[in-house]
Amino acid sequence: MQDQSNNLDLGIIGNCQIAALIDSRARMVWACWPQLDADPVFCRLLQSDAVQADPDTPGSYAVELDRFSHSAQRYLRNTAIIETTLYDDQDGAVRITDFAPRHAYLGRMYRPIMLLRRIEIVAGAPRIRILLRPAHDYAASARNRVRGSNHIRYVGDGEHTMRLTTDASISRVIDGSWFVPDRTLHLILGPDESVTESPAECFRTNFDATSDYWQNWSRGLSIPFEWQAAVIRAAISLKLCTFEDTGAVVAAVTTSLPEAADSGRNWDYRFCWLRDSYFVVHALNRLGATKTMEAYLGYITALVADMPADGLQPVYAINGDADLTERTVDSLAGYRDMGPVRVGNQAYEQIQHDVYGAVVLSATQLFFDERLANPGGPAIFERLEILGEQAVAVHDQPDAGLWEYRGRKRVHTFSTLMCWAACDRLAHIAQQLALGDRAEYWRAHADTIRGVIEREAWDEDQQAYTESLGRPELDASLLMMHELGFVAADDPRFVGTVRAIGAALKRGHHLFRYNAADDFGEPENAFNICTFWYIEALSAMGEHAEAREMFEHILDCRNPLGLLSEDINPDDLNLWGNFPQTYSMAGIINVAMRLSRSWEDAL
């Protein structure tokens, strides 16, 4: 993997309730409390360098090492536990272990709002200080500290009170003063509840159980022969981006990491995009991790049941709320001082017609997978038919498209394609349920929409399908036409489309979404999921050598812990955009599954 300066050199820990990002010096730079889309209690990631220089700045959680020299960091094998070793310039070293508990307890999954940290002396007599300053209201203020005998309470107006229980010196934690530890220290940061065992025992018990959980979960994945470590890390990262309480899947755990330097393309991704979630669920399904799909279907079933007459939104809050009113906050300067920092996402008001196909595609496996305890039946099919009717009604109407253009509407070919996919899958499901008349009904609609795409999206001059009906622009989303089952990989029209998209949008080993100016000008960075789509298209066409070369290259672009964000600069290979991006991590899984040699051929 590349060692890049000014990059998103971060790891993620979590338990499907909360998540935290940790940098290479074990600083917890981002964590929302008490759930994935809440107020960030740690937000160094979006604070200016000048603000971070003040140790009393709200929003920090760090173990600082005096005379720091360098660090080493890793995930414990096949887990969501991060171990960071800090070295000073006098042969001293301290090891910091971070995780959020997740394991079976009393017959259910235990995923408390809790972050556990252990500090061990590895060598010498290192001098450290613990800086724990949870923020309130997007770092507008610090939480009030209330000292207990062996704990500190952090209280914010109207917020969930946090409690640190520790065997470290309470005074030193409050003061942030330097000291030389004489033993292993444990910090249990959780809700305002008493810890009924010693901090050391609490850490040890949860560490063992959480490690066992993740290793057992990873062991159950149906992974390809090649690129196993990359696939396992991607799968764990996707799992950490799910909100198990409702089944929602967030696009990323961050807000406002810009898609390119000083671009203003700063968005809040801590919500559930129905389109993105389909790709995540599809990737995990390919690995055999079906529980995520079942939970997500519970989430979207509730949305469909409450769907207003004008249809589904493209994005919802993780609790299913529809209102994601967007605002900017002035208390955070933004990543590398590149604001604005946005909370909420106005895309919830947009019309994006591909969502109907995304939901039907997500649900299709329910009707065909014999492993599932609660397979799909006529009742669920009837609910999906409501979405199919919406797809039929809007397939030739303008929308904002999957790239969420804020200043224009067109009849986007990908949206029409996904409306076709909704009808096509409904026909297959009806056939599976022996509902012959409904199968014929949906097949007829699918054929009608197919005709629209064939007539109006095909550009004879370019020998390619184009971004919008009747227009010449190209769009990387049409690389998915084969994957969605619309065309065969050897169909000359698909081959021509892939060639045209590659010629127009490929730069080095990376693909742009499009190359035309949008609301913010021309795109500056490549979009990682598009690169994965292109690789899949090449492989499907039989061009395996080029596909493997591109895949190896983008794997090298991951950060040192194996994670990807949304975008990448094709020149210096720096990562940009929200992190970790579920689209991108799903791309790793899907491409590895397609390109890998089989176990039988490899052994």
Secondary structure, DSSP 4 states (H G I P E B T S, - for coil): ----TTS--EEEEE-SS-EEEEETTS-EEEEESSSTTS-EEE-GGGS-HHHHTSTT-TTEEEEEETTEEEEEEEEPTTSS-EEEEEEETTS-EEEEEEE---EEETTEEE--S-EEEEEEEEES---EEEEEE-EETTTTEEPEEEE-SSEEEEE-TTSPPEEEEESS-HHHHHHT--B--SS-EEEEEEESS--SS-HHHHHHHHHHHHHHHHHHHHHTS---SSSHHHHHHHHHHHHHTEETTTTEE-S-S-B---SSTT-----B--SEEHHHHHHHHHHHHHTT-HHHHHHHHHHHHHHHHT--TT---SEE-TT-------EEESS---GGG---EEES-GGGGS--TTHHHHHHHHHHGGGT-TT-SS---HHHHHHHHHHHHHHHHHTTS-B-TTTT-SS--B-BHHHHHHHHHHHHHHHHHHHHTT-HHHHHHHHHHHHHHHHHHHHHSEETTTTEE-SBTT-----GGGGGTTTTTSS-TT-HHHHHHHHHHHHHHEETTEE-S--S-BTTBS--SEEHHHHHHHHHHHHHTT-HHHHHHHHHHHHHTS-TTS---SEE-TTT--EESSSS-HHHHHHHHHHHHHHSPPHHHH-
